[in-house]
Amino acid sequence: MIKLLARWLTTSNPSKKFRAELDLMFWGAKHSRLVRRYFQRRIFYVYNCDISHSAEIHSSVKFPHPCGVVIGSKAKVAAGCHIYQQVTIGSDNSMAYIKKNTFIGSGAKLIGGIEIGENCHIGANAVVTKNFADDSTIVGNNHSITPRKPKTEK
């Protein structure tokens, strides 16, 4: 707790400060209702983000531009992910599970109980409503771009 507070008080970098506040909110969800409520409201009013304290977000997840992010209560985000501004994860009671090292571009919407594989790239303003395998690039409305395989010489 002391390390989290020190990190929060000593940084002026918005993405690092946001991450520290998020970690403090998750700490408060387990240990202190007052701390959880304070940081959840601070995240909402300062960054305009609505992130549930019961979501499972790994501590290595990066928020390069923490503004307007919405993450639902049962969403799971694994290690190494990058989530940019205006991203929405989850709707109603079904939430997405995002696996390791996934990049989610600005304004993307991940709706429903879907599963996104490892090392995926989700483009800006993409709408994702179905599952995708590892190493996919997703753009538009559930459209996956697969890289072209090099032609073999005969």
Phi, psi and chi 1 to 4 in degrees:
 res  aa     phi    psi   chi1   chi2   chi3   chi4
   1 MET       -  -43.9  169.9   69.8  168.9      -
   2 ILE   -64.1  -40.6  -58.6  -60.6      -      -
   3 LYS   -64.0  -40.7  -73.1 -178.3 -179.0 -179.5
   4 LEU   -63.6  -44.8  -70.3  173.2      -      -
   5 LEU   -63.8  -41.0  -78.2  172.1      -      -
   6 ALA   -63.8  -42.2      -      -      -      -
   7 ARG   -63.7  -39.4 -171.1  175.1   66.3 -175.6
   8 TRP   -66.9  -41.2  175.5   59.0      -      -
   9 LEU   -76.9  -26.1  -68.9  170.7      -      -
  10 THR   -97.1   -6.3   58.4      -      -      -
  11 THR  -106.6  148.0 -174.1      -      -      -
  12 SER  -116.0   -1.7   61.1      -      -      -
  13 ASN   -72.4  119.7 -178.5  -26.2      -      -
  14 PRO   -57.8  -40.1  -20.6   28.9      -      -
  15 SER   -70.8  -36.0   63.9      -      -      -
  16 LYS   -71.9  -37.7  -71.6 -177.8 -179.4  178.5
  17 LYS   -65.6  -41.9 -165.7  165.2 -163.8   80.9
  18 PHE   -61.5  -44.9  176.8   79.3      -      -
  19 ARG   -62.0  -40.0 -175.7   67.7 -123.8 -169.0
  20 ALA   -65.0  -41.0      -      -      -      -
  21 GLU   -66.1  -37.2  -68.9  174.6    6.4      -
  22 LEU   -64.3  -44.5 -160.9   59.4      -      -
  23 ASP   -62.6  -38.8  -69.7  -19.5      -      -
  24 LEU   -66.1  -36.8  -74.6  163.5      -      -
  25 MET   -64.2  -43.7 -180.0 -174.2   73.6      -
  26 PHE   -67.1  -36.3  -71.2  136.2      -      -
  27 TRP   -62.5  -44.5 -178.7   89.3      -      -
  28 GLY   -64.5  -29.7      -      -      -      -
  29 ALA   -63.4  -28.4      -      -      -      -
  30 LYS   -94.1  -29.6  -65.9  178.7 -177.8  173.8
  31 HIS  -118.8  -31.7  -60.2   93.8      -      -
  32 SER  -150.4  114.1  169.6      -      -      -
  33 ARG   -61.5  -37.1 -178.3  177.3  174.9 -171.0
  34 LEU   -63.2  -45.0 -177.3   66.2      -      -
  35 VAL   -64.4  -44.5  170.8      -      -      -
  36 ARG   -59.6  -47.7 -170.9 -124.5  -11.6  131.7
  37 ARG   -64.6  -39.8  -71.5 -179.6   69.0 -168.3
  38 TYR   -60.8  -50.6  172.9   78.1      -      -
  39 PHE   -74.5  -31.0  -77.4  102.6      -      -
  40 GLN   -65.5  -41.8 -168.0  166.7   19.1      -
  41 ARG   -69.8  -38.4  -71.5 -178.9 -179.9  173.9
  42 ARG   -62.1  -44.1 -179.8  171.7  165.9   75.7
  43 ILE   -60.4  -39.8  -72.0  168.2      -      -
  44 PHE   -66.5  -47.5 -178.2   78.0      -      -
  45 TYR   -80.8  -34.5  -70.7  114.0      -      -
  46 VAL   -81.7  -43.5  172.6      -      -      -
  47 TYR  -106.8   -5.0  -58.4   98.7      -      -
  48 ASN    58.6   38.0 -164.4   25.6      -      -
  49 CYS  -111.0  140.4  -66.9      -      -      -
  50 ASP  -117.8   92.5 -173.8   10.1      -      -
  51 ILE  -116.0  124.2  -61.4  175.7      -      -
  52 SER   -71.3  140.7  174.8      -      -      -
  53 HIS   -71.9  -13.2   64.8  -83.7      -      -
  54 SER   -99.2    2.7   57.7      -      -      -
  55 ALA   -71.0  151.9      -      -      -      -
  56 GLU  -103.1   99.4  -66.6  179.8   29.6      -
  57 ILE  -118.6  117.8  -58.2  172.3      -      -
  58 HIS   -61.5  149.7 -166.4  -88.4      -      -
  59 SER   -68.8  -13.9   60.4      -      -      -
  60 SER   -93.4    2.0   67.2      -      -      -
  61 VAL   -69.4  132.7  172.9      -      -      -
  62 LYS  -103.7  142.8  -56.4  -87.5 -170.6 -127.8
  63 PHE  -123.0   85.0  -65.8   87.9      -      -
  64 PRO   -59.9  -34.9  -23.0   32.9      -      -
  65 HIS  -131.7   84.7  -59.3  -73.7      -      -
  66 PRO   -78.1   84.4   29.3  -33.8      -      -
  67 CYS  -146.1  122.7 -178.8      -      -      -
  68 GLY    73.3   22.0      -      -      -      -
  69 VAL   -82.0  136.0  175.7      -      -      -
  70 VAL  -123.3  121.8  177.2      -      -      -
  71 ILE  -130.2  123.7  -60.3  177.6      -      -
  72 GLY   -74.0  173.4      -      -      -      -
  73 SER   -68.4  -32.9   61.3      -      -      -
  74 LYS  -107.6   13.7  -63.9  177.1 -175.4  172.5
  75 ALA   -71.4  148.2      -      -      -      -
  76 LYS  -127.5  127.3  -65.1  179.0 -175.9  178.8
  77 VAL  -125.9  118.5 -177.1      -      -      -
  78 ALA   -81.9 -179.8      -      -      -      -
  79 ALA   -63.9  149.1      -      -      -      -
  80 GLY    77.2    7.5      -      -      -      -
  81 CYS   -79.9  153.9  -66.5      -      -      -
  82 HIS  -121.5  125.8  -73.6   70.8      -      -
  83 ILE  -121.1  117.8  -60.2  173.6      -      -
  84 TYR   -90.8 -177.5  -73.4   85.6      -      -
  85 GLN   -66.9  153.8   67.4  -90.7   19.7      -
  86 GLN    63.0   26.8  -57.0  -63.4  -33.4      -
  87 VAL   -88.7  138.4  169.5      -      -      -
  88 THR  -118.4  126.7  -59.8      -      -      -
  89 ILE  -122.4  112.3  -60.3  173.9      -      -
  90 GLY   100.3  153.0      -      -      -      -
  91 SER  -153.1  149.5   67.0      -      -      -
  92 ASP    50.8 -126.6  -61.7  -28.5      -      -
  93 ASN  -105.6   -3.0  -72.0  -30.1      -      -
  94 SER  -103.8  126.2   55.0      -      -      -
  95 MET  -120.6  157.6  -57.9  -67.5  166.2      -
  96 ALA   -83.3  155.1      -      -      -      -
  97 TYR  -120.3  114.8  172.5   42.7      -      -
  98 ILE  -106.3  121.4  -64.8  112.9      -      -
  99 LYS   -82.9 -178.4  -66.4 -175.6  178.6  178.0
 100 LYS   -55.5  147.7  -65.6 -179.9 -175.6  179.0
 101 ASN    55.5   38.8  -58.1  -38.7      -      -
 102 THR   -97.0  136.7  -64.1      -      -      -
 103 PHE  -104.1  125.5  -72.4   81.7      -      -
 104 ILE  -115.1  113.9  -55.8  173.8      -      -
 105 GLY   -73.4  168.9      -      -      -      -
 106 SER   -57.0  133.7  -57.4      -      -      -
 107 GLY    75.7    6.6      -      -      -      -
 108 ALA   -70.0  148.0      -      -      -      -
 109 LYS  -123.5  120.9  -50.4  -64.3 -178.3 -114.8
 110 LEU  -111.9  105.1  -73.3   74.1      -      -
 111 ILE  -114.3  133.5  -59.6  169.0      -      -
 112 GLY    94.0 -179.8      -      -      -      -
 113 GLY   -82.3   68.1      -      -      -      -
 114 ILE  -104.2  167.1   59.9  173.9      -      -
 115 GLU  -130.3  124.0 -171.2  172.5  -57.0      -
 116 ILE  -106.2  127.7  -53.8  -62.6      -      -
 117 GLY   -69.2  178.2      -      -      -      -
 118 GLU   -72.4  151.8  -67.0 -176.4   10.3      -
 119 ASN    57.2   34.5  -56.1  -45.8      -      -
 120 CYS   -91.0  156.4  -71.1      -      -      -
 121 HIS  -123.5  122.9  -66.2  -83.2      -      -
 122 ILE  -110.2  120.8  -60.3  172.6      -      -
 123 GLY   -70.9  166.6      -      -      -      -
 124 ALA   -61.9  137.1      -      -      -      -
 125 ASN    61.4   20.5  -65.8  -43.6      -      -
 126 ALA   -73.6  148.0      -      -      -      -
 127 VAL  -115.6  116.9  178.3      -      -      -
 128 VAL  -116.2  120.3 -176.5      -      -      -
 129 THR  -128.4    9.7   58.9      -      -      -
 130 LYS  -140.8  165.7   62.7 -178.8 -174.2  177.6
 131 ASN   -70.4  148.0  -62.2  -22.8      -      -
 132 PHE  -134.3  145.0  -77.0   92.4      -      -
 133 ALA   -77.9  175.8      -      -      -      -
 134 ASP   -59.6  152.3  -65.4  -10.8      -      -
 135 ASP    58.9   32.8  -58.1  -47.6      -      -
 136 SER   -93.4  151.6  -63.3      -      -      -
 137 THR  -115.7  120.8  -59.2      -      -      -
 138 ILE  -115.6  127.8  -53.4  155.6      -      -
 139 VAL  -134.9  162.9  -63.6      -      -      -
 140 GLY    61.0 -139.4      -      -      -      -
 141 ASN  -103.4   93.3 -172.0    3.2      -      -
 142 ASN    58.0   33.3  -71.0  -34.5      -      -
 143 HIS  -104.8  122.1 -176.7   68.9      -      -
 144 SER  -101.1  132.2  178.3      -      -      -
 145 ILE  -101.5  121.5  -59.5  172.9      -      -
 146 THR  -102.0  135.7   54.6      -      -      -
 147 PRO   -64.8  145.0   19.8  -26.6      -      -
 148 ARG   -72.0  137.7  -67.7 -174.7 -179.4 -179.0
 149 LYS   -84.5  139.5  -65.1 -179.9 -178.2  175.9
 150 PRO   -62.9  141.8   16.4  -22.9      -      -
 151 LYS   -72.8  137.9  -66.3 -179.4 -179.3  179.1
 152 THR   -91.7  142.1   56.9      -      -      -
 153 GLU   -80.3  142.8  -64.8 -178.1   25.0      -
 154 LYS   -98.8      -  -67.5 -177.0  179.2 -179.8
